Amino acid sequence: MRTAPLDAATLEACVSAAVAAPSFFNTQPWRYRLDPEAVAFEVRAAPERSLRHADPFARALHLSVGASVFNLRVAVSHFGWSPVVRLLPRPEDTNLLATVRLTGSRSSRPPGHRMDLYPTIWRRHSSRFPFSGRPLPQNARVELVEAAHMEGASLVFPTVEETTHLFRVVAEAEQRNRLDADRGTESRRWVHKDPHDSADVGLPQHALGPQDARERLPMRDFTAQRHPERLPAQDFETSPAIGLLTTVHDRRADWLRAGQALEHVLLVATAHGLRTSLWHQPMEWPDLRQALSPDGDRTGHAQMLIRLGYGPEGAATPRRVPRAVLDTEEPDD
Protein backbone atom coordinates (compact mmCIF):
# COMPACT_ATOMS: atom_id res chain seq x y z
CA MET A 1 0.00 0.00 0.00
CA ARG A 2 1.28 3.47 -0.92
CA THR A 3 1.52 5.65 2.17
CA ALA A 4 4.62 7.77 1.49
CA PRO A 5 4.12 11.31 0.20
CA LEU A 6 4.74 12.09 -3.46
CA ASP A 7 8.35 12.64 -4.36
CA ALA A 8 9.20 15.55 -6.64
CA ALA A 9 9.53 13.43 -9.78
CA THR A 10 6.15 11.72 -9.28
CA LEU A 11 4.46 15.04 -8.49
CA GLU A 12 5.83 16.54 -11.70
CA ALA A 13 4.76 13.50 -13.74
CA CYS A 14 1.21 13.69 -12.37
CA VAL A 15 0.88 17.40 -13.13
CA SER A 16 2.43 16.89 -16.59
CA ALA A 17 -0.23 14.28 -17.29
CA ALA A 18 -2.96 16.62 -16.09
CA VAL A 19 -1.89 19.52 -18.32
CA ALA A 20 -1.66 17.21 -21.36
CA ALA A 21 -5.48 17.18 -21.46
CA PRO A 22 -7.27 19.00 -24.29
CA SER A 23 -8.71 22.43 -23.61
CA PHE A 24 -10.78 24.92 -25.54
CA PHE A 25 -8.36 26.76 -27.88
CA ASN A 26 -5.58 25.19 -25.78
CA THR A 27 -6.11 27.89 -23.15
CA GLN A 28 -5.17 25.44 -20.37
CA PRO A 29 -7.51 27.08 -17.81
CA TRP A 30 -6.33 25.17 -14.73
CA ARG A 31 -4.11 25.33 -11.68
CA TYR A 32 -3.13 22.68 -9.13
CA ARG A 33 -2.07 22.52 -5.52
CA LEU A 34 -0.98 19.51 -3.52
CA ASP A 35 -2.35 19.39 0.02
CA PRO A 36 0.41 17.40 1.74
CA GLU A 37 -1.63 16.66 4.87
CA ALA A 38 -4.62 15.23 3.00
CA VAL A 39 -2.38 13.87 0.21
CA ALA A 40 -4.78 15.37 -2.29
CA PHE A 41 -4.56 17.50 -5.41
CA GLU A 42 -6.73 20.58 -5.58
CA VAL A 43 -7.72 21.32 -9.16
CA ARG A 44 -8.72 24.93 -9.68
CA ALA A 45 -10.04 26.99 -12.56
CA ALA A 46 -7.89 29.77 -14.00
CA PRO A 47 -10.69 32.18 -14.98
CA GLU A 48 -8.22 34.61 -16.56
CA ARG A 49 -7.84 31.98 -19.31
CA SER A 50 -11.54 31.78 -20.12
CA LEU A 51 -13.06 32.93 -23.41
CA ARG A 52 -15.62 35.60 -22.64
CA HIS A 53 -17.41 35.56 -25.99
CA ALA A 54 -17.19 31.91 -27.05
CA ASP A 55 -17.69 30.50 -23.54
CA PRO A 56 -19.60 33.08 -21.48
CA PHE A 57 -20.90 30.56 -18.92
CA ALA A 58 -17.54 28.74 -18.60
CA ARG A 59 -19.06 25.43 -19.68
CA ALA A 60 -16.10 24.66 -21.96
CA LEU A 61 -13.73 25.68 -19.18
CA HIS A 62 -15.34 23.08 -16.91
CA LEU A 63 -15.07 20.42 -19.63
CA SER A 64 -11.39 21.25 -20.04
CA VAL A 65 -10.74 20.99 -16.32
CA GLY A 66 -12.74 17.76 -16.17
CA ALA A 67 -10.51 16.28 -18.88
CA SER A 68 -7.51 17.33 -16.82
CA VAL A 69 -8.98 15.62 -13.75
CA PHE A 70 -9.32 12.37 -15.68
CA ASN A 71 -5.68 12.49 -16.76
CA LEU A 72 -4.70 13.13 -13.16
CA ARG A 73 -6.71 10.07 -12.08
CA VAL A 74 -4.94 7.93 -14.68
CA ALA A 75 -1.52 9.17 -13.55
CA VAL A 76 -2.27 8.69 -9.85
CA SER A 77 -3.41 5.13 -10.55
CA HIS A 78 -0.34 4.50 -12.71
CA PHE A 79 1.93 5.41 -9.79
CA GLY A 80 0.18 3.04 -7.40
CA TRP A 81 -2.51 5.02 -5.61
CA SER A 82 -6.27 4.83 -5.82
CA PRO A 83 -7.72 8.29 -6.65
CA VAL A 84 -10.88 9.52 -4.94
CA VAL A 85 -12.46 12.49 -6.73
CA ARG A 86 -14.79 15.08 -5.26
CA LEU A 87 -16.34 17.62 -7.61
CA LEU A 88 -17.06 21.15 -6.38
CA PRO A 89 -16.05 20.21 -2.81
CA ARG A 90 -16.49 23.73 -1.39
CA PRO A 91 -19.39 25.58 -3.02
CA GLU A 92 -18.25 28.88 -1.53
CA ASP A 93 -14.91 28.52 -3.36
CA THR A 94 -16.13 28.70 -6.95
CA ASN A 95 -12.70 28.25 -8.51
CA LEU A 96 -12.03 24.98 -6.69
CA LEU A 97 -13.54 22.56 -9.18
CA ALA A 98 -12.27 19.22 -7.86
CA THR A 99 -10.04 17.44 -5.40
CA VAL A 100 -8.24 14.19 -6.18
CA ARG A 101 -7.22 12.37 -3.00
CA LEU A 102 -4.60 9.64 -3.12
CA THR A 103 -5.66 6.64 -1.05
CA GLY A 104 -4.78 2.99 -0.55
CA SER A 105 -3.14 1.07 -3.32
CA ARG A 106 -4.01 0.31 -6.89
CA SER A 107 -4.98 -3.23 -5.92
CA SER A 108 -7.41 -2.07 -3.23
CA ARG A 109 -10.06 -0.94 -5.72
CA PRO A 110 -10.51 -1.08 -9.51
CA PRO A 111 -9.17 2.03 -11.28
CA GLY A 112 -12.32 2.64 -13.33
CA HIS A 113 -10.44 2.62 -16.62
CA ARG A 114 -8.12 0.52 -18.74
CA MET A 115 -4.74 -0.04 -17.13
CA ASP A 116 -2.85 0.93 -20.30
CA LEU A 117 -4.15 4.50 -20.65
CA TYR A 118 -1.20 6.30 -19.04
CA PRO A 119 1.04 6.12 -22.15
CA THR A 120 -1.82 7.25 -24.36
CA ILE A 121 -1.95 10.58 -22.51
CA TRP A 122 1.22 11.57 -24.35
CA ARG A 123 0.14 10.14 -27.71
CA ARG A 124 -3.30 11.77 -27.83
CA HIS A 125 -3.39 14.80 -30.12
CA SER A 126 -6.30 16.32 -32.00
CA SER A 127 -5.99 15.48 -35.69
CA ARG A 128 -7.80 17.99 -37.88
CA PHE A 129 -6.67 16.27 -41.05
CA PRO A 130 -8.58 13.99 -43.46
CA PHE A 131 -9.24 10.46 -42.24
CA SER A 132 -9.55 7.32 -44.35
CA GLY A 133 -12.86 5.67 -45.08
CA ARG A 134 -12.02 2.67 -42.90
CA PRO A 135 -14.96 2.03 -40.53
CA LEU A 136 -14.61 1.90 -36.77
CA PRO A 137 -14.54 -1.68 -35.44
CA GLN A 138 -17.60 -2.63 -33.45
CA ASN A 139 -15.53 -3.58 -30.39
CA ALA A 140 -13.99 -0.10 -30.38
CA ARG A 141 -17.42 1.54 -30.57
CA VAL A 142 -18.65 -0.57 -27.66
CA GLU A 143 -15.65 0.31 -25.51
CA LEU A 144 -15.94 4.01 -26.31
CA VAL A 145 -19.60 4.01 -25.30
CA GLU A 146 -18.73 2.20 -22.07
CA ALA A 147 -15.93 4.69 -21.31
CA ALA A 148 -18.39 7.59 -21.44
CA HIS A 149 -20.95 5.65 -19.38
CA MET A 150 -18.40 4.99 -16.64
CA GLU A 151 -18.06 8.76 -16.16
CA GLY A 152 -21.80 9.46 -15.98
CA ALA A 153 -22.24 10.55 -19.60
CA SER A 154 -23.56 8.99 -22.80
CA LEU A 155 -21.90 8.56 -26.17
CA VAL A 156 -24.02 7.78 -29.21
CA PHE A 157 -23.08 7.28 -32.86
CA PRO A 158 -25.78 8.98 -34.95
CA THR A 159 -27.23 7.40 -38.05
CA VAL A 160 -26.33 8.65 -41.53
CA GLU A 161 -29.46 10.82 -41.61
CA GLU A 162 -28.77 12.18 -38.13
CA THR A 163 -25.15 12.89 -39.07
CA THR A 164 -26.30 14.95 -42.05
CA HIS A 165 -28.41 17.01 -39.65
CA LEU A 166 -25.42 17.44 -37.33
CA PHE A 167 -23.32 18.71 -40.23
CA ARG A 168 -25.91 21.39 -40.97
CA VAL A 169 -25.97 22.50 -37.34
CA VAL A 170 -22.17 22.63 -37.07
CA ALA A 171 -21.92 24.51 -40.38
CA GLU A 172 -24.45 27.08 -39.14
CA ALA A 173 -22.43 27.56 -35.95
CA GLU A 174 -19.20 27.91 -37.91
CA GLN A 175 -20.78 30.53 -40.14
CA ARG A 176 -22.04 32.48 -37.13
CA ASN A 177 -18.59 32.39 -35.55
CA ARG A 178 -16.98 33.74 -38.72
CA LEU A 179 -19.45 36.63 -38.88
CA ASP A 180 -19.10 37.57 -35.20
CA ALA A 181 -16.39 40.22 -34.91
CA ASP A 182 -15.87 39.81 -31.16
CA ARG A 183 -15.53 36.04 -31.42
CA GLY A 184 -13.22 36.40 -34.37
CA THR A 185 -10.91 38.73 -32.45
CA GLU A 186 -10.99 36.41 -29.44
CA SER A 187 -10.28 33.36 -31.60
CA ARG A 188 -7.30 34.94 -33.36
CA ARG A 189 -5.82 35.88 -30.00
CA TRP A 190 -5.16 32.18 -29.31
CA VAL A 191 -3.73 31.31 -32.74
CA HIS A 192 0.02 31.73 -33.16
CA LYS A 193 0.76 34.04 -36.07
CA ASP A 194 4.47 33.26 -36.14
CA PRO A 195 5.30 29.58 -36.91
CA HIS A 196 8.35 29.96 -34.67
CA ASP A 197 6.31 31.34 -31.77
CA SER A 198 7.47 29.71 -28.52
CA ALA A 199 4.26 30.43 -26.58
CA ASP A 200 3.22 27.66 -24.16
CA VAL A 201 -0.53 28.05 -24.79
CA GLY A 202 -2.75 28.52 -27.81
CA LEU A 203 -2.69 26.89 -31.22
CA PRO A 204 0.24 26.91 -33.64
CA GLN A 205 -0.62 27.28 -37.31
CA HIS A 206 0.55 23.76 -38.17
CA ALA A 207 -2.03 22.24 -35.79
CA LEU A 208 -5.07 23.95 -37.36
CA GLY A 209 -5.46 21.55 -40.26
CA PRO A 210 -7.03 22.18 -43.67
CA GLN A 211 -10.60 22.87 -44.71
CA ASP A 212 -12.73 20.34 -46.59
CA ALA A 213 -12.34 21.01 -50.32
CA ARG A 214 -15.91 19.79 -50.91
CA GLU A 215 -17.18 21.94 -48.03
CA ARG A 216 -19.10 19.02 -46.56
CA LEU A 217 -17.31 18.66 -43.24
CA PRO A 218 -17.49 21.95 -41.31
CA MET A 219 -13.91 22.01 -40.02
CA ARG A 220 -13.22 24.92 -37.72
CA ASP A 221 -11.41 27.93 -39.13
CA PHE A 222 -9.64 29.05 -35.98
CA THR A 223 -8.64 32.34 -37.58
CA ALA A 224 -12.37 33.12 -38.01
CA GLN A 225 -11.71 34.13 -41.62
CA ARG A 226 -10.92 32.28 -44.85
CA HIS A 227 -7.23 32.42 -45.77
CA PRO A 228 -6.33 29.66 -48.24
CA GLU A 229 -2.64 30.22 -47.68
CA ARG A 230 -3.15 29.48 -43.97
CA LEU A 231 -5.74 26.73 -44.17
CA PRO A 232 -5.42 24.95 -47.53
CA ALA A 233 -8.24 22.70 -48.68
CA GLN A 234 -8.08 18.90 -48.95
CA ASP A 235 -10.57 16.13 -49.63
CA PHE A 236 -11.95 14.71 -46.37
CA GLU A 237 -13.62 11.37 -45.71
CA THR A 238 -17.09 10.98 -47.19
CA SER A 239 -18.60 9.00 -44.30
CA PRO A 240 -17.04 10.25 -41.06
CA ALA A 241 -17.69 8.54 -37.75
CA ILE A 242 -19.18 11.07 -35.34
CA GLY A 243 -19.83 10.53 -31.64
CA LEU A 244 -22.20 12.77 -29.69
CA LEU A 245 -21.40 13.12 -25.99
CA THR A 246 -24.35 14.06 -23.78
CA THR A 247 -25.36 14.30 -20.12
CA VAL A 248 -28.78 14.00 -18.51
CA HIS A 249 -28.39 17.27 -16.59
CA ASP A 250 -26.53 20.46 -17.40
CA ARG A 251 -25.03 21.76 -14.18
CA ARG A 252 -21.43 22.59 -13.34
CA ALA A 253 -20.81 19.12 -11.93
CA ASP A 254 -22.25 17.62 -15.14
CA TRP A 255 -19.82 19.67 -17.21
CA LEU A 256 -16.94 18.34 -15.13
CA ARG A 257 -18.21 14.78 -15.56
CA ALA A 258 -18.57 15.37 -19.28
CA GLY A 259 -14.95 16.53 -19.41
CA GLN A 260 -13.82 13.35 -17.69
CA ALA A 261 -15.96 11.29 -20.05
CA LEU A 262 -14.56 13.14 -23.05
CA GLU A 263 -10.95 12.44 -22.09
CA HIS A 264 -11.75 8.83 -21.18
CA VAL A 265 -13.23 8.38 -24.66
CA LEU A 266 -10.28 10.13 -26.35
CA LEU A 267 -7.69 8.02 -24.55
CA VAL A 268 -9.52 4.76 -25.28
CA ALA A 269 -9.76 5.84 -28.93
CA THR A 270 -6.01 6.48 -28.93
CA ALA A 271 -5.39 3.05 -27.44
CA HIS A 272 -7.33 1.60 -30.40
CA GLY A 273 -5.17 3.51 -32.88
CA LEU A 274 -7.91 6.01 -33.71
CA ARG A 275 -7.44 9.71 -34.37
CA THR A 276 -9.89 12.26 -33.03
CA SER A 277 -10.87 15.88 -33.37
CA LEU A 278 -13.59 17.91 -31.69
CA TRP A 279 -16.46 19.94 -33.10
CA HIS A 280 -17.42 22.44 -30.43
CA GLN A 281 -18.88 25.22 -32.58
CA PRO A 282 -22.60 24.50 -31.97
CA MET A 283 -21.99 24.20 -28.22
CA GLU A 284 -21.23 27.93 -28.27
CA TRP A 285 -24.76 28.88 -29.42
CA PRO A 286 -27.60 27.83 -27.05
CA ASP A 287 -30.19 27.26 -29.77
CA LEU A 288 -27.82 25.19 -31.93
CA ARG A 289 -26.62 23.20 -28.96
CA GLN A 290 -30.23 22.29 -28.16
CA ALA A 291 -30.75 21.28 -31.78
CA LEU A 292 -28.07 18.59 -31.33
CA SER A 293 -30.05 16.75 -28.68
CA PRO A 294 -30.65 13.15 -29.75
CA ASP A 295 -33.97 12.95 -27.91
CA GLY A 296 -37.21 14.21 -29.34
CA ASP A 297 -38.19 15.73 -26.02
CA ARG A 298 -34.82 17.49 -25.72
CA THR A 299 -34.04 15.90 -22.34
CA GLY A 300 -30.39 15.23 -23.18
CA HIS A 301 -27.75 17.97 -23.11
CA ALA A 302 -25.13 17.91 -25.86
CA GLN A 303 -21.62 18.49 -24.53
CA MET A 304 -19.31 17.64 -27.46
CA LEU A 305 -19.16 16.20 -30.97
CA ILE A 306 -16.20 13.89 -31.55
CA ARG A 307 -14.93 13.00 -35.01
CA LEU A 308 -13.09 9.66 -35.08
CA GLY A 309 -11.22 7.69 -37.71
CA TYR A 310 -7.94 6.43 -39.04
CA GLY A 311 -5.51 8.96 -40.43
CA PRO A 312 -2.43 11.06 -39.78
CA GLU A 313 -1.36 11.79 -36.24
CA GLY A 314 -2.30 15.27 -35.14
CA ALA A 315 0.35 17.84 -34.41
CA ALA A 316 1.35 18.35 -30.80
CA THR A 317 0.35 21.64 -29.24
CA PRO A 318 2.35 23.40 -26.51
CA ARG A 319 1.77 22.89 -22.80
CA ARG A 320 2.74 24.86 -19.76
CA VAL A 321 5.39 23.24 -17.58
CA PRO A 322 4.28 21.88 -14.18
CA ARG A 323 5.94 24.63 -12.15
CA ALA A 324 3.90 27.23 -14.05
CA VAL A 325 0.57 25.72 -12.97
CA LEU A 326 1.45 24.30 -9.56
CA ASP A 327 0.71 26.49 -6.54
CA THR A 328 2.86 25.97 -3.48
CA GLU A 329 0.93 28.29 -1.17
CA GLU A 330 -2.62 28.34 0.18
CA PRO A 331 -5.04 30.09 -2.21
CA ASP A 332 -6.38 33.47 -1.17
CA ASP A 333 -9.81 33.44 0.44
C-alpha positions in Angstrom: 0.0 0.0 0.0 1.3 3.5 -0.9 1.5 5.6 2.2 4.6 7.8 1.5 4.1 11.3 0.2 4.7 12.1 -3.5 8.3 12.6 -4.4 9.2 15.6 -6.6 9.5 13.4 -9.8 6.1 11.7 -9.3 4.5 15.0 -8.5 5.8 16.5 -11.7 4.8 13.5 -13.7 1.2 13.7 -12.4 0.9 17.4 -13.1 2.4 16.9 -16.6 -0.2 14.3 -17.3 -3.0 16.6 -16.1 -1.9 19.5 -18.3 -1.7 17.2 -21.4 -5.5 17.2 -21.5 -7.3 19.0 -24.3 -8.7 22.4 -23.6 -10.8 24.9 -25.5 -8.4 26.8 -27.9 -5.6 25.2 -25.8 -6.1 27.9 -23.2 -5.2 25.4 -20.4 -7.5 27.1 -17.8 -6.3 25.2 -14.7 -4.1 25.3 -11.7 -3.1 22.7 -9.1 -2.1 22.5 -5.5 -1.0 19.5 -3.5 -2.3 19.4 0.0 0.4 17.4 1.7 -1.6 16.7 4.9 -4.6 15.2 3.0 -2.4 13.9 0.2 -4.8 15.4 -2.3 -4.6 17.5 -5.4 -6.7 20.6 -5.6 -7.7 21.3 -9.2 -8.7 24.9 -9.7 -10.0 27.0 -12.6 -7.9 29.8 -14.0 -10.7 32.2 -15.0 -8.2 34.6 -16.6 -7.8 32.0 -19.3 -11.5 31.8 -20.1 -13.1 32.9 -23.4 -15.6 35.6 -22.6 -17.4 35.6 -26.0 -17.2 31.9 -27.1 -17.7 30.5 -23.5 -19.6 33.1 -21.5 -20.9 30.6 -18.9 -17.5 28.7 -18.6 -19.1 25.4 -19.7 -16.1 24.7 -22.0 -13.7 25.7 -19.2 -15.3 23.1 -16.9 -15.1 20.4 -19.6 -11.4 21.2 -20.0 -10.7 21.0 -16.3 -12.7 17.8 -16.2 -10.5 16.3 -18.9 -7.5 17.3 -16.8 -9.0 15.6 -13.8 -9.3 12.4 -15.7 -5.7 12.5 -16.8 -4.7 13.1 -13.2 -6.7 10.1 -12.1 -4.9 7.9 -14.7 -1.5 9.2 -13.5 -2.3 8.7 -9.9 -3.4 5.1 -10.5 -0.3 4.5 -12.7 1.9 5.4 -9.8 0.2 3.0 -7.4 -2.5 5.0 -5.6 -6.3 4.8 -5.8 -7.7 8.3 -6.7 -10.9 9.5 -4.9 -12.5 12.5 -6.7 -14.8 15.1 -5.3 -16.3 17.6 -7.6 -17.1 21.1 -6.4 -16.1 20.2 -2.8 -16.5 23.7 -1.4 -19.4 25.6 -3.0 -18.2 28.9 -1.5 -14.9 28.5 -3.4 -16.1 28.7 -7.0 -12.7 28.3 -8.5 -12.0 25.0 -6.7 -13.5 22.6 -9.2 -12.3 19.2 -7.9 -10.0 17.4 -5.4 -8.2 14.2 -6.2 -7.2 12.4 -3.0 -4.6 9.6 -3.1 -5.7 6.6 -1.1 -4.8 3.0 -0.6 -3.1 1.1 -3.3 -4.0 0.3 -6.9 -5.0 -3.2 -5.9 -7.4 -2.1 -3.2 -10.1 -0.9 -5.7 -10.5 -1.1 -9.5 -9.2 2.0 -11.3 -12.3 2.6 -13.3 -10.4 2.6 -16.6 -8.1 0.5 -18.7 -4.7 0.0 -17.1 -2.9 0.9 -20.3 -4.1 4.5 -20.7 -1.2 6.3 -19.0 1.0 6.1 -22.2 -1.8 7.3 -24.4 -1.9 10.6 -22.5 1.2 11.6 -24.3 0.1 10.1 -27.7 -3.3 11.8 -27.8 -3.4 14.8 -30.1 -6.3 16.3 -32.0 -6.0 15.5 -35.7 -7.8 18.0 -37.9 -6.7 16.3 -41.1 -8.6 14.0 -43.5 -9.2 10.5 -42.2 -9.5 7.3 -44.3 -12.9 5.7 -45.1 -12.0 2.7 -42.9 -15.0 2.0 -40.5 -14.6 1.9 -36.8 -14.5 -1.7 -35.4 -17.6 -2.6 -33.4 -15.5 -3.6 -30.4 -14.0 -0.1 -30.4 -17.4 1.5 -30.6 -18.7 -0.6 -27.7 -15.7 0.3 -25.5 -15.9 4.0 -26.3 -19.6 4.0 -25.3 -18.7 2.2 -22.1 -15.9 4.7 -21.3 -18.4 7.6 -21.4 -20.9 5.6 -19.4 -18.4 5.0 -16.6 -18.1 8.8 -16.2 -21.8 9.5 -16.0 -22.2 10.5 -19.6 -23.6 9.0 -22.8 -21.9 8.6 -26.2 -24.0 7.8 -29.2 -23.1 7.3 -32.9 -25.8 9.0 -34.9 -27.2 7.4 -38.1 -26.3 8.7 -41.5 -29.5 10.8 -41.6 -28.8 12.2 -38.1 -25.1 12.9 -39.1 -26.3 15.0 -42.1 -28.4 17.0 -39.7 -25.4 17.4 -37.3 -23.3 18.7 -40.2 -25.9 21.4 -41.0 -26.0 22.5 -37.3 -22.2 22.6 -37.1 -21.9 24.5 -40.4 -24.4 27.1 -39.1 -22.4 27.6 -35.9 -19.2 27.9 -37.9 -20.8 30.5 -40.1 -22.0 32.5 -37.1 -18.6 32.4 -35.6 -17.0 33.7 -38.7 -19.5 36.6 -38.9 -19.1 37.6 -35.2 -16.4 40.2 -34.9 -15.9 39.8 -31.2 -15.5 36.0 -31.4 -13.2 36.4 -34.4 -10.9 38.7 -32.4 -11.0 36.4 -29.4 -10.3 33.4 -31.6 -7.3 34.9 -33.4 -5.8 35.9 -30.0 -5.2 32.2 -29.3 -3.7 31.3 -32.7 0.0 31.7 -33.2 0.8 34.0 -36.1 4.5 33.3 -36.1 5.3 29.6 -36.9 8.4 30.0 -34.7 6.3 31.3 -31.8 7.5 29.7 -28.5 4.3 30.4 -26.6 3.2 27.7 -24.2 -0.5 28.0 -24.8 -2.7 28.5 -27.8 -2.7 26.9 -31.2 0.2 26.9 -33.6 -0.6 27.3 -37.3 0.5 23.8 -38.2 -2.0 22.2 -35.8 -5.1 23.9 -37.4 -5.5 21.6 -40.3 -7.0 22.2 -43.7 -10.6 22.9 -44.7 -12.7 20.3 -46.6 -12.3 21.0 -50.3 -15.9 19.8 -50.9 -17.2 21.9 -48.0 -19.1 19.0 -46.6 -17.3 18.7 -43.2 -17.5 21.9 -41.3 -13.9 22.0 -40.0 -13.2 24.9 -37.7 -11.4 27.9 -39.1 -9.6 29.0 -36.0 -8.6 32.3 -37.6 -12.4 33.1 -38.0 -11.7 34.1 -41.6 -10.9 32.3 -44.8 -7.2 32.4 -45.8 -6.3 29.7 -48.2 -2.6 30.2 -47.7 -3.1 29.5 -44.0 -5.7 26.7 -44.2 -5.4 25.0 -47.5 -8.2 22.7 -48.7 -8.1 18.9 -48.9 -10.6 16.1 -49.6 -12.0 14.7 -46.4 -13.6 11.4 -45.7 -17.1 11.0 -47.2 -18.6 9.0 -44.3 -17.0 10.2 -41.1 -17.7 8.5 -37.7 -19.2 11.1 -35.3 -19.8 10.5 -31.6 -22.2 12.8 -29.7 -21.4 13.1 -26.0 -24.4 14.1 -23.8 -25.4 14.3 -20.1 -28.8 14.0 -18.5 -28.4 17.3 -16.6 -26.5 20.5 -17.4 -25.0 21.8 -14.2 -21.4 22.6 -13.3 -20.8 19.1 -11.9 -22.2 17.6 -15.1 -19.8 19.7 -17.2 -16.9 18.3 -15.1 -18.2 14.8 -15.6 -18.6 15.4 -19.3 -15.0 16.5 -19.4 -13.8 13.3 -17.7 -16.0 11.3 -20.1 -14.6 13.1 -23.1 -11.0 12.4 -22.1 -11.7 8.8 -21.2 -13.2 8.4 -24.7 -10.3 10.1 -26.4 -7.7 8.0 -24.5 -9.5 4.8 -25.3 -9.8 5.8 -28.9 -6.0 6.5 -28.9 -5.4 3.1 -27.4 -7.3 1.6 -30.4 -5.2 3.5 -32.9 -7.9 6.0 -33.7 -7.4 9.7 -34.4 -9.9 12.3 -33.0 -10.9 15.9 -33.4 -13.6 17.9 -31.7 -16.5 19.9 -33.1 -17.4 22.4 -30.4 -18.9 25.2 -32.6 -22.6 24.5 -32.0 -22.0 24.2 -28.2 -21.2 27.9 -28.3 -24.8 28.9 -29.4 -27.6 27.8 -27.1 -30.2 27.3 -29.8 -27.8 25.2 -31.9 -26.6 23.2 -29.0 -30.2 22.3 -28.2 -30.7 21.3 -31.8 -28.1 18.6 -31.3 -30.0 16.7 -28.7 -30.6 13.1 -29.7 -34.0 13.0 -27.9 -37.2 14.2 -29.3 -38.2 15.7 -26.0 -34.8 17.5 -25.7 -34.0 15.9 -22.3 -30.4 15.2 -23.2 -27.7 18.0 -23.1 -25.1 17.9 -25.9 -21.6 18.5 -24.5 -19.3 17.6 -27.5 -19.2 16.2 -31.0 -16.2 13.9 -31.6 -14.9 13.0 -35.0 -13.1 9.7 -35.1 -11.2 7.7 -37.7 -7.9 6.4 -39.0 -5.5 9.0 -40.4 -2.4 11.1 -39.8 -1.4 11.8 -36.2 -2.3 15.3 -35.1 0.4 17.8 -34.4 1.4 18.3 -30.8 0.3 21.6 -29.2 2.4 23.4 -26.5 1.8 22.9 -22.8 2.7 24.9 -19.8 5.4 23.2 -17.6 4.3 21.9 -14.2 5.9 24.6 -12.1 3.9 27.2 -14.1 0.6 25.7 -13.0 1.4 24.3 -9.6 0.7 26.5 -6.5 2.9 26.0 -3.5 0.9 28.3 -1.2 -2.6 28.3 0.2 -5.0 30.1 -2.2 -6.4 33.5 -1.2 -9.8 33.4 0.4 
